[in-house]
Amino acid sequence: MKIDDNWFTNTMLANILSHNKNFQSQTSSSNIINQNPFAKIFTELLTELGADSSEQTQAPSIVPNLLSTIDYLDNSQNHVSSQNTEITSAGSLRFQSRSTELLNQGLKGALAGKGETLLRAGKLYNLDPALLTAIAKHESGNGESRAANVKNNIAGMMGSNGLKSYASVDDSIMDMARNISKNYLGQGLSSITEIGAKYAPIGASNDPTGLNNHWVNGVTKYFNQLTLKDAPYSSNIKV
């Protein structure tokens, strides 16, 4: 490989090579070279440049440091890539715009016409409004439970004295969204199954009739009805 079209690169590398001899015997660099492909390319570049100048040289002390820096940067890049992968894995439950018409289809009782509020809550707390709609439908019997109609509680939210009471259904929707965002997705839970294990744990003391056994399947069913691309939600789908 000839490097005669870049005077600055030639000069910099030649200066590095000119400090010492016997580059090939540098054992401390070899271990790094064998472990890192970028270091290998850099080493080959230095070696060939040394051959072109007809001089066997030794890698100066700066070379191992350069190689270590390359290795560090490579590992750092892999770490960032891993973090991005983890973030992406939770992305499906984060905010996606849904039409209010889609969210409103099939909503009854206290939830009827609340698609706009569900969309607004999802955008505010970075949650897919389809997830909020699915949880609300399951928890409230699609807006027709006693808690939904007497306490405006459409998400089964509990307080120190049992089921919370809200001034409006909109307040209940916003509180549900805040809770899911902060205490579930915000804590690394990234699927309906993982959320359900905490939101409605099977065998919980406040669930004597075992309704929590159906939470994951119920919420997943409603969520899929809203999100499956090849099967758009329809009020004709049996639930």
Order of alpha helices (4+ residues) and beta strands (2+ residues): alpha-alpha-alpha-alpha-alpha-alpha-alpha-alpha-beta-beta-alpha-alpha-alpha
